[in-house]
Amino acid sequence: MLELYHHGSSVCAAKVRMVLSEKELDWNGHYIDILKGEQFDPKYLKLNPKAVVPTLIHDGDIIRESTVICEYLDHAFPVIPLRPAPPLEAARMRVWTKFIDEVIHPSCAVITFTCSHRFSMPPEEIEGFLNKTPDAGLRQRKHEWFELGFQGPDFIKSVKAYDKLLADMETMLSDQEWLAGASFSLADIGVIPYVNRLAMLNMLDPWQPDRPLVSRWFDRMKARASFEPAINEYLPESLANALRTNGAASWPEVEKVLLA
């Protein structure tokens, strides 16, 4: 049995849900509302001491870290493989997922908090929410995201990192159909939620009007049967509205960084 602890707006959880959908696997879900702090519940912390989602349980065994979970599922359930067979393409797939984990995921968190979440959270709840973050360094950085906002160094760095992602995608897609090569793979799945986050924030179209290959790739992603259940099915409408509204209002600040 597969059990997934997840949240509707989590880009990491979306990756895993997409793998489960692509591989046509049955699973039971446990919804953890990370915006209400449910990830800090002592019972959940026993499953995931980092207080993050997703967490996968397979026949009683716990698997953490979304990229690891995705590769685990592809190993454990080899039907409908999502890793390219050619060794070079498999290596390219892992370069993409490594870049996402190390650079784009933290950048996505900064942009999402700075452009939307800090405007939606009641001021009297912010301090308590931030102080529950177990990692002291991340806790301090989150405080800076709320306090410094668009002037924070993390925000500027994150916008530039995201722009590099889109530029690299445009280059790679100029001579191949998928990010890792000739087949749809975990590379595409790994990137999809992060590009979609810009769309959720009403920023994708104005961000990259001169990158048609990225736009075509994203249109193909949205057309896949796995997209809707992985990306949109678990996203509360109130949260979707907040992301759209706050993101649109924040776009001029993002544009300032891109034009600087």
N, C-alpha and C positions, 0 to 999 in steps of 0.2 A: 504494500500500500504506500502511496505517495501522499504526503501531507505538506502543504506549503503555508508558511506564515508570511503574510504579505500585506501591502497597502496599495491603494489605488493610484497614488501619485508617485510612488517610488519607481525611479527609472531602473533600478537594479531588479526589483520584483517583476517589472514589465519584461525584462530580458528572459527571465526564467519562465514566466507565463507563456511567452512566445515559443520557447523551445518545447514546452509541454504541448502547446497547440499544434505546432509543426509536426511533432512526432506522434500526435494523436493519442496522448497518454491520459488516462483518467487520474484525477487527483482530488483530494479534499482540501479546502481552504480554511485558514484561520486568519481573519482580518484583524490586523494590528493598526489602530489609528495612531500613526506617529505624530500627527499634529496635535493630538490630545495627550501625548506622552505615554501611551500604552506600552511602548517598547521598553519603558523603565520599570514595568511591573516585575517584582522579584521572580515570579514564575517564568516569565519570558527570559529574563536575564540568565536563568539557568540554562536555557537553550542557546542563547546568543549573548555572551557577556559584553559584546560591543554595543548592545542596545540598538541594533540596526535590523532592517529586513532586506532581503528575504532570509528565511531559514527553511531548509528542506529536511524532512524526515522520511527516510525510505526503509520500511520494515524495521523501524525502531532505531536506525542509525541516523545520526545528525550530520548534515553537510551544510557548511556555511560558505559565505562569499559567492556572489552571484556568478562570476566568471567560472569559478570552480564548480559550482552547481551545474551550470550549462554543460561543461565538459563531462562532468560525472554522468549526467543524463544521457549524453551521446554515447558514452562508453557502456553504460548499463543497459541501454535500449538501442542497439545498433541498427534496428530497422529505421529507414528514412534517415540516413546519416547526414549530419550537418557540418562535418569536418571535410575539407577537400581531400581527395585521395592523393593527388600529386604532392610530394613532400615540400616542394617550393611554395605551393599555394597554402599548404597547412602552416608553414612558417609565416607566411604573410598574414594569415588569419590571426595568428598569435601576436604578431606585431600590432595589429589593429586593436585587439582586446587589451593588450598591455598599455597602449597609449590611452585608451579609454579609462582604464582603471587608475593609471598614475596621473593623468593630466586632465582629462575631460570630466571625469566624475566629480572631483573636487571643484572644478570650475562651474559645473552645473549647479552644485549646491550653493555656491556663492551667488550666482546670477538669480537663482530661484528665490533665495532668501532676500537678497537685496532688492529685487524688482517686484516681488509679490508678497511673500509670507510676512515680512515685517510690517506691511500695511494692513494685513488681515487679522493679525493677532492682537487681542485686547492688551493695551499697554501694561495693565496691572498683572498680566499673566506672563509677560516676556521674561522677566528676571527668573521666576521660578522654573520656567520651561528650559531656559538656557543652562541653569545651574545643575540640571539633572544629567547633562552630558558627561559620561564617565571620563573621557579623555580630557585632561586639563588643558592641553594645547589647543585642541579643537574647541573646547568651551570658550577659551579666550578669544579665538578667532571669530566665533559666532557672535560674541559680544561686539566685536569690532564691525561685523557686517551690519548689525542693527544700528550701532552708534555712528559709524562713519558713512554708511550708505554708499552713494555713488562716488564719493571722494576717497573711498578706501582703496589701498593698494591691491588688495585681493580682487576687488571688482574689476579694476583696469586690467590686471593680469589675466583674469578669467575671460573677459571679453576677447582679448587678443588670442588666447588659447583656442577659444571656440572658432574664431575666424580662421585660424590655421587648420582646424579640423575640416571646415567646409572647403578651404582651398586645396587641401590634400585630397579630399574626396573628388573634387572636380578633376584634378590631375589624374588620379588613378582610374576614374571612369572614362577617361578619354580614349582608352584603348582596350577596355574590358568591360563586361556587362555587370560584374559584381565586384565588391571591394577586394576580395582575396584572389579573384581569378575568374574561371569559367563557370563557377557554380555558386548558388546561394549558400551562405555558410554562417557559422557563428560570428564571423566578422560583421556581416550585415545586421544580424540580430543584435549584436553588441552595440552598434551605432544607432540603430533605429530609435530607441527611446530618447536619446540625447538630441537628435535632430528634431524629433517630435516635441521635445520640451520647448524648443524655440517656437514651433507652430502653436503650442498651447498658450504661449505668452504673446501671441500675435506679433512675433518678431521674425519669423522665418522668411516670409516674402520680401520685406524691406531689407533684410540683412544681406541676401544674396541674389539680387535681380540679375547679376551678370554671371551666374553659375547655373546654366540650364541643365547640365548633366546631373547635378545634385537634385534639382527639382524633378527631373524625369525618374531618377532612382527612387526618390521619396514617393512619387505617385505610384510606382510599381510596388513599393512596400505597403502602401495603404490599400492596394487592391488584393493583397494576399488574404486568404481566409483567416489566417492567424492574427491579423492586425487588430481587428475590432475586439475580440475576447481578451487579447493580451494588453492592449493599450487603453481602451476606452470603457470596457464593461464595468470595471471596478472603481472608476473615478467618480466621486460624488459630484453632482451638478453644481452644488454651491462652490466647491473647490475649483471646478473647471471655469466657472464664471469669474471667480476671483483672479485666477491666473490670466484669463483673457483681458479683464479690465485693468488690472494692475500692470500687466505686461505692456499693454498698449500705451498706458500713461508713462511708463518708464522708458519706452523706446528712444525718445530724444536723448536721454543720458547715455544709452548704449551707442547711439550714432555719434555722439561727441567723441567717444573713445576711438571708434573706427576711423573717424575723419582726422583725428589728431596727428 
